[in-house]
Amino acid sequence: MKYLNILIISFLICCGKQKGVKEIISTADALVIEKELNNPIPSPPTLIYMMDKSGYIHLTDYQELKSLYTIKYKTRFMPLSKFLYLTVNQYYKLEKTDFSETSNCKVSPVIEETYRNTNIDVFTNKYCYRTKHKGKDMLGLSMKNLSTCEIKTITYYFFQNRFRIVYDDYHNDYYFIKNENIR
């Protein structure tokens, strides 16, 4: 059984991601996150963009994934760190009903085509502008003429490329910060 699990994980890792996209969290990161989730003093939530099996984009966090794991996936994935590693990196996609807030946004075919047929630099130049905030380089999302689902698709792809997403609810703006450590 142990070897079957290793074989399945290896297959998912080879086939589950777009070529050239780094993992969002490593297995070592997943272990640290699991430890932090078991800490009685919770860490601030880290927003995670995920696509379900049906192509809907969801916004979640590690605490929600831990709850889902405990309720539904504990017997299938042991330990929690394995579940986090596989789901956050999208090697295993969850059902739409697994998320607490259902999404009505599927991946935009136009945005997806642009993403698949270009590199992240071209994608960035098409949908973002460069800015600074408190001395930090950031990318601002050019939201003019974009639908809600197109915005969610763009933020999903930036998350997949290890950018931290910052939402400014006062100005209704999204910003992306390149971050190698997404934990």
ABEGO torsion letter per residue (X at the ends): XAAAAAAAAAAAAAAABBBGBBBABBAAAAAAAAAAAABABBBBBBBBBBBBAAGBBBBBBAAAAAAAAAAAAAAABOBAAAAAAAAAAGABBBBAAABABBBABBBBAAAAAAAAABBAAAAAAAABBBBBBGGBBBBBBBABGBBAAAAAAAAAAAAAAGBBBBBBAAAGBBBBBBBABAX
